[in-house]
Amino acid sequence: MITGIGRRAVAAVEAVGRLGHFVGDMTRALPDVRTWGRLVAQQMRRIGVDSLPVALFIAAFTGVVLALQASYTFTGAVPLYFVGTLVGKTMMLELGPVLAGLALAGRVGASMAAELGTMTITEQVDALETLAYDPQSFLVVPRVVAATAMFPVIVTFAVATGIVTGWLTSLALLELSTAQFLKGLKIFYVFKDLWFGLFKSATFGFTIALVGCRVGLGTRGGAEGVGQSAMRAVVYSAVLILMLDAFWAVVLL
């Protein structure tokens, strides 16, 4: 048992070391703007625009559920306009960034890991090196930059969608007017609520892209290895998102 624990501990340390080397290589590739700069726009469209319907769908139903559950909780205890407070605060601070991040970890992270994993096992990455292209500046940096930039945009639309659906639910199913909902939405609002959620989402995007690229480029074992890499990318990204969520809450709030 002790031997098994020791092996797992050594393997974990080695994995952290490999990730550190990977981040160092990516950082050294940043000055090569001529290579990765022209690829960022394409990745921004794939990561941001193509992922928007999934994020909005999740946010829409999250806003509906928040409004209904807030009404159930607050009835007879506090004024009902606090439904707006709960919907706004929760979407901006927590559920908007985290649910969008978890959903896009499955879409974006798995896609990156599968794509780069396929390129690795078919020796396309080796071909890039043969042609004097740095795989970091050609494959990794555009994806990481695009994900870091586009995740706050996606979360902005998701938060707005969740608040709108919460407001519509309050009008249709609860005894709440637009003025009351807006009163609750504004009463405890501070600008920090918004930038905290957007900052978190940027770190989530960076993490998802970094994990997807690292796992994808480390793929071994043919088609089965590609599937395992996609699965690992989703699991690692989800775990790191939840850890980052707790970390930023402690540090920034």
N, C-alpha and C positions, 0 to 999 in steps of 0.2 A: 504493500500500500504506500509506504514511504517513497519507494522508487517511482511509483506511478505519479505521485504528487510532485516529486522532483522533476520528472520529465515534463509534466504539464507546465510547471513553473518556468523551466528553461525555454520551452517552446513559446510561452507567452512573452518572455523577455526578448527572444529572437524576433518574434513577430513585431514587437514595438520597435526594435532596432531597424528592421527592414522598412517599416513605415517611415521612420525618421530619415533613412537614406532616400526613400522615394520622395519625401517632401523636399529634402535638400536638392535633389536632382531637378524637381519641378521649379524650385526657386531660382536655380541657376539658369533655367530655360526662359525665365520671364523677360530678360533683355532682348530675346530674339523675336521682337514684335513683328518683323516682316513675315515670319512664318505663321505665327498663331493669330495675328491680328485679322488677317483676311478670312479666317475660319470661324471667328467668334459669332458673327451675325447668323450664320447657318445653324450653329449650335443653340443660339438664343431662340431661334424660331422652333427648333425641335424640342428644346427643354421648356420654353415658356409658352409659346402660342399653342403648341399641340397638347400641352398638359392642362391648359386652362379649363376645358370642359369638365374634366374629372374633379378638379379642385372646386369649381363652382357648384357642381352637383352635390358634393359632400357638404359644402358650406350652406347651401340652400336648406337642406333637411336638418342640418344642425341648428340653424336659426329657428325653424319651426318647433323642434323639440325643446330648445331652451325656453321659448316663450310659453309653451304649454306646461312644462315642468315648473317654471317660475311662478306661473299663475296658481298651480296646485299647491306650491309651497307657501306662497305669500297670502293666500286667501284667508281673511280673518285675523291675520297677524300684523301685517304692515300694509301701507297703501299700495294699491295695485300698480301704480305708475313705476314702482321699483322693478317691474318686468323689463322696462327699457334699460334700467341700470344694469341688470344682470346680463341681458343679451349683449349690450355694448361692451361691458367690461370683459365678459368671458370670451367673446369673439376676438377682441383686440389683444388681450393678454395671453390667452391660452389656447382655446380650441381652434381659432383660425390658423395660427402658425403650426401648431402641433399636428392637427389632423391633416392639414395640407402636406406637411412634411412627411408624415407616415404614408399617406397615399402616394406621394411622388417618389418615396423611397422604393416602392414597388414598381412604379412605372419607369422612372428615370434611372435609378440605381441598377435595377435588373437589366434594363436595356443597354446601359453602358458596359456592364460586366459581360453580358452575352456578346455584344458587338466586338469589344476588344479581346475577349476570350477567343472568339472565332478567328480574329486576325492573328492572334498569337499562335494557335495550333496549326493554322494554315501557312505560317511563316511569313505573313505579310509584314509583321513588325520587323523581322530580320531583313526583309527586302528594303524597308525604309532606311534602315541603318546602312545597308549596302549602297544606297543612293545618296548617302551623306545627309539624310534627314534625321534630326533628333526626335525620337518617338515622344519625348516629353513635350517639346514645343509643338509638335504636329498633332498629337492625339490627346494629351492630358490637359495642358494649359488652356486650350480653347473651351473644353468642357467645364473645367473648374471655374474659369472666369464667367462663362455664360450662366452657369447654375447659381453662382454667388450673386450675380446681377439680377437674374430673372425671378428668383424665389420671392424677394420682397414685392415685386410687381404682382405675381400670382396671389400672394397672401393679401395684398391690398384689395384686389377684386373679390377674393373669397370673404374677407371681413365685411366689405360693403354688401355683398350678396346675403350673407347671414343676417346682418342687421335689417336689411329690407324685408326678407322673408319673415323675420321675427315681428317686424312692424305689421306686415300684412296679416299674419296669424293673429296678432293682438286685435286688429280691426275686425276680422271675420269671425273669430271664435271666442274672444274674450270681451268683456265689457270695458273696453279701453279705447280712448279716442287718440287721434294723432297727436294732439297737444299734450296729453298725459304721457304718451310713449316718449315723445321728444323731451319732456320735462325730466323723466327718469333717465334718459340717455345722457343729458347734459349735466345733471345735478352733481355727479361725482367724477365727471370727465376731467382728466388732466392730459397734457400733451405727451407726457411720459408713457401713457398707456399705448399710444400709437407707435412711437419710435422704438419702444421696448419690443413689441411684437415684430416689427419689421427688421430690427437688428437680429433678433433670434432667428427669423426666417433666413436671413443671409448666411448665418453660421450653419444652419441646417443644409442649405443648398451647397455650401462649400464642403461640408462633411459627406453628403450623399455622393457628390461627384468624385471627391477624392477616394472614397471607399470603392465606388464602382470601378474607377480606373485602376486602382491598385489591385483589386481582386481580379479584374479582367485580364490585366497584363501578367498576372501570376498563374493563369490557367494552365493546367496540365491534364492530359488524359483523354483527348478527343472530345466527341460529342457529349459524353457523360460528364466530363470535366467542365464543359460550358454550362450545363445545367446546374452543377454544383456551385459554380462561381456565381451564377445569377441568384441562387438561393442564399448563399453566404452574403452577397452584397445587400440583399434586402434585410436579412437578420441583423447584420452588423450595423447597418444604417439606422434601423429602428431602435436598437439598443443605444447607440450613440446619441440619437435625437432625444430620447428620454433622459439620458444622463446630462446632456447639454441643457435641456429644459430646466432640470433641477439646479444645475450649476448657475445659470444666469439668473434664476429666481433668487438664489442666495446672494449672489454678488451684486446684482443691480437693483433688487427690490428691498 
